[in-house]
Amino acid sequence: MDLGSEPVVVRTAPALSPKSPPNYPDLCGRRRLQHEVQILNREIGFLEVNSFFFLTLQVLDFVTFLLGIVLLVFDELLLVMLFIS
């Protein structure tokens, strides 16, 4: 049993190379859920912008209504002042 006479063979694993994603399905649905979250985030942003626009229009309508009332009262005051003088 002479160790020097037998060749020593060392096996190594093949070199790693980049691979494409595996072909098995996404069992947990992670990619699908991420896509749904992105869609919901876009819809939330859209609704935030639209709700801000809608509230702005409501405030403008209210201010216009109040301004109309103030102008009517001012016109009545002017008429009263013209009759008095």
C-alpha positions in Angstrom: 0.0 0.0 0.0 2.2 2.7 -1.3 0.5 6.1 -1.4 3.0 7.6 -3.7 2.3 5.2 -6.6 -1.4 5.8 -6.9 -2.6 9.0 -8.6 -4.9 11.2 -6.5 -8.0 12.4 -8.4 -9.8 15.4 -7.0 -13.2 16.1 -8.4 -14.4 19.7 -8.4 -17.8 21.2 -9.2 -18.2 22.8 -12.6 -17.8 26.6 -12.7 -21.0 28.5 -11.9 -22.4 30.5 -14.8 -25.3 32.9 -14.9 -28.7 31.3 -15.6 -32.1 32.5 -16.6 -34.9 32.4 -14.0 -36.1 28.9 -13.3 -38.9 27.5 -15.4 -41.0 26.4 -12.4 -44.1 28.4 -11.6 -44.2 31.0 -8.8 -46.0 28.9 -6.3 -46.3 31.6 -3.7 -47.5 34.2 -6.2 -45.0 36.7 -5.1 -44.6 38.4 -8.5 -48.4 38.4 -9.0 -48.9 40.0 -5.6 -46.2 42.6 -6.3 -47.9 43.5 -9.5 -51.3 43.9 -7.7 -49.7 46.1 -5.1 -48.2 48.3 -7.8 -51.6 48.6 -9.5 -53.3 49.5 -6.1 -50.6 52.1 -5.4 -51.3 53.7 -8.8 -55.1 53.7 -8.2 -54.5 55.3 -4.7 -52.4 58.0 -6.2 -55.0 58.6 -8.9 -57.8 58.8 -6.3 -55.8 61.2 -4.1 -55.2 63.6 -7.0 -58.9 63.4 -8.1 -60.2 63.8 -4.5 -58.0 66.9 -4.1 -59.3 68.3 -7.3 -62.9 67.5 -6.3 -62.5 69.2 -2.9 -60.9 72.2 -4.5 -63.9 72.6 -6.8 -66.3 72.3 -3.8 -64.4 75.0 -1.9 -64.5 77.2 -5.0 -68.2 76.7 -5.4 -68.8 77.5 -1.7 -66.6 80.7 -1.9 -68.4 81.8 -5.1 -71.8 81.2 -3.4 -70.7 83.3 -0.4 -69.3 86.0 -2.7 -72.7 86.2 -4.5 -74.5 86.6 -1.2 -72.1 89.4 -0.1 -72.5 91.2 -3.4 -76.3 91.0 -3.1 -76.2 92.5 0.5 -73.7 95.2 -0.7 -76.1 96.1 -3.6 -79.0 96.3 -1.1 -77.0 98.6 1.2 -76.0 100.8 -1.7 -79.7 101.1 -2.7 -80.7 102.0 0.9 -77.9 104.6 1.1 -79.1 106.1 -2.2 -82.7 106.4 -1.0 -81.5 108.0 2.3 -79.3 110.6 0.7 
